[in-house]
Amino acid sequence: MNIAIIGAGNVGGALGKAWAKAGHTIIFGVRNPGHGKTQPPLAEIGTAASAVLVPDAVRRAEVVVLATPWPAVPDAISAMGELRGKTLIDCTNPLSLAGDGSLSLSLGSTTSGAEEVERLAPGANVVKAFNTYGWENFADSSYPNSAGLKPVMFYCGDDDAAKGQVSQLAADLGFEPVDTGGLGMARSLEPMALLWIRLSIRDGRNANFTWARLTR
Ligand SMILES: NC(=O)c1ccc[n+]([C@@H]2O[C@H](COP(=O)([O-])OP(=O)(O)OC[C@H]3O[C@@H](n4cnc5c(N)ncnc54)[C@H](OP(=O)(O)O)[C@@H]3O)[C@@H](O)[C@H]2O)c1
């Protein structure tokens, strides 16, 4: 797939490197293609990646990945241009940092970041995914002590074809893709990110753990 990744930070860089290894073409959509932060993932991926301005990246891709901080989401989406018919994977979390340093979600329960993204991107097929744990686990999804269990990648959205693409992209990185339902399920997936962050901080910023599913 041709994948436009908007934001070449922790999440965008890790996903880009991992998907390039799986054979996909990565187009980083950034505000400044010559900027230092974009150069490490570009150098690591080589010819399977390029960095261009945001609207150019979106034009060239069938799948667009939104990987910016939450406050930048409106600007980033408005810079994308025409999104009608494209799959838009929303990796963001509407995190809010209080004065005492505690984290929470700035919205939730009766809506979600993903539903706000859908409102800002009319015609795009929004799928929430790659948001429930830290980027370190996108970069390397192997867990030597997992006794064969795969880490899960929860996702949700309203368009089956778009969800099929996301399922494939998650499987390509070694995850067990789990379709949790319509986009409104993001109201449950975004708090999972907060849980993961709080556990990670409690454990001395240990980022090397993820979610798995046991069934019988
Ligand atoms: N960190 C994690 O482990 C993790 C895991 C899951 C989900 N998330 C969520 O994923 C999102 C990204 O997190 P991150 O840690 O990757 O952030 P990050 O390292 O700060 O990277 C954010 C990227 O977004 C770009 N950006 C900022 N404003 C933009 C705009 N208006 N238009 C286009 N690009 C813009 C930045 O570009 P510049 O270099 O030009 O500033 C930067 O490359 C957040 O919403 C976060 O909650 C994070």
The ligand as a Gaussian input file, in Angstrom:
#p B3LYP/6-31G(d) Opt

LIG

0 1
 N        3.816000       8.386000      21.914000
 C        3.153000       7.234000      21.895000
 O        3.676000       6.182000      22.292000
 C        1.747000       7.180000      21.363000
 C        1.104000       5.940000      21.195000
 C       -0.170000       5.889000      20.653000
 C       -0.790000       7.072000      20.258000
 N       -0.146000       8.268000      20.449000
 C       -0.795000       9.485000      19.966000
 O       -0.239000       9.707000      18.683000
 C       -0.071000      11.104000      18.437000
 C        1.390000      11.407000      18.110000
 O        2.200000      11.109000      19.236000
 P        3.799000      11.146000      19.100000
 O        4.320000      10.707000      20.407000
 O        4.232000      10.458000      17.851000
 O        4.053000      12.723000      18.927000
 P        5.401000      13.469000      18.475000
 O        6.564000      12.560000      18.626000
 O        5.396000      14.772000      19.173000
 O        5.181000      13.692000      16.913000
 C        4.150000      14.472000      16.441000
 C        4.394000      14.797000      14.983000
 O        3.273000      15.593000      14.534000
 C        3.776000      16.636000      13.738000
 N        2.859000      17.776000      13.732000
 C        2.554000      18.605000      14.757000
 N        1.652000      19.521000      14.355000
 C        1.390000      19.256000      13.051000
 C        0.551000      19.855000      12.073000
 N       -0.244000      20.914000      12.368000
 N        0.539000      19.344000      10.822000
 C        1.314000      18.284000      10.506000
 N        2.129000      17.659000      11.400000
 C        2.158000      18.151000      12.649000
 C        5.127000      16.992000      14.347000
 O        5.859000      17.602000      13.352000
 P        7.029000      18.694000      13.634000
 O        8.272000      17.861000      13.702000
 O        6.935000      19.573000      12.420000
 O        6.696000      19.387000      14.923000
 C        5.650000      15.616000      14.726000
 O        6.327000      15.009000      13.664000
 C       -0.594000      11.810000      19.687000
 O       -1.924000      12.206000      19.464000
 C       -0.505000      10.749000      20.768000
 O       -1.480000      10.927000      21.786000
 C        1.100000       8.346000      20.980000

